[in-house]
Amino acid sequence: MTEPRDAAVVVFVTGPDLSTLQGIACEVVGEHLAACANLIDGVTSIYRWQGAVHEDPEALAMLKTTRSRIPALRKRIEALHPYDVPEFLALPVEFGLPAYLSWLAESVREEPAS
């Protein structure tokens, strides 16, 4: 089964701090690549990088967008993000209030309706 192009997705992006992610979120929301972003400060990330296990304080952005906007959003995150390999995980939304999902899809249209 193929998901519609306007199917909602949530994209997780971590970054070094809240300020960095706030700047990225403002850019991608302003460019209609994400409808909104929730920013969470004070997460701890434990990961393997270049053969070693690291534990670092980070912030997390949860971006809401649609399936059709993922390629453009990914390119923009890669351009704006300070990491060599930023986290970019898109998860499908199983359910949402119809009015919210409609607002989300309208917010990220390439040419917003007047």
N, C-alpha and C positions, 0 to 999 in steps of 0.2 A: 504494500500500500504506500502510495506517495503522499507526502504531506503537502498541503497547499503552500504556495509561496508566501502567503501572509500568515502562516502558522506561527504562533508566538514561541519564542525561545528566550532562555535566560543565559547570559554569557558571564562566566566568572573570570575576573582578571585580578591578579594580585600585583602589588607594587611595593616599593620601599617605604612609602609613608602616605598618609592621608592627603597631604598637599599635592603630591604628584598625581594621585588618582583623581583628585578633585579637578585638576586642570584638564586631564584626559577626558573625564566625564563631561565637563562643560563643553569641550570641543565636539565630542561625538553626538551629544544631545543637540547642540546648536546646528550641527550639520545633518540632522534628521537620520542619523545612523542608529541611534538608540532613542527610545521614547523617554526613558528615565534611567537613573542610576541610584542604587542604594550603596552608600559607602560605610564600611565597618572598619574602625581603627582597632589596633591592639590584637591582631591575630598573630599566632606563632606558626611559622612554616618550618617543617622538618622535611628535608629533601636531599637527594643525592645529586651532586654536581661535580663534574670533573674528578670522579673517583673518590670523593669524600662526602660524608654525611654532614650537613649543615643544619643549624637551627637559628632562625633569624626572625626578628619582629617584622611584621609587614602589615599592610592594610589590604582590604578586599573590596572590589567593586562588583556589584551584581547589576549588569546592564540588561534591560529588557528591549528586545527588538523582534524582527520577524526573520523567517528563514531566508527570504530573498535579499535581506540586507547584510547577511553574515559575511559574504566576500568583501564588500566595501568596508564594513566595520573592522574585519580582521586586518586589512591593509592599513587602515588608519591607526589602529592600536599598535601595529608593528612600527609605524613611522613615528608615533608619539612616545612610545614606551622607552624608558632608559635601559631595560634589561636586554641582553643579547637574545635570550629566548623567553619572552613573556608568556605567562600562563594565559591561554585563551581556550576555554572550554564552553561549548554551546550545548545546552540541554533542552530538549523539547518540553513544552508545557502540556501537561496532561489535561488540565482543566483550568478554567478561569471564568469569572463572571463575564457574560457576554458584553456588557457595556464597557468593561475594562479592556477586554480584548479588542473591541472595536476602536476604542480610543488609542490603544497601543499601535494598531495597524495604521490608523490615520496619521499618527504622529511621526511615523518613519517613512511615509510615502516619499518617493523621490521628488515629486512635485506636489506638495501639500495642496489640498483643495482650498479655494478661497472662501 
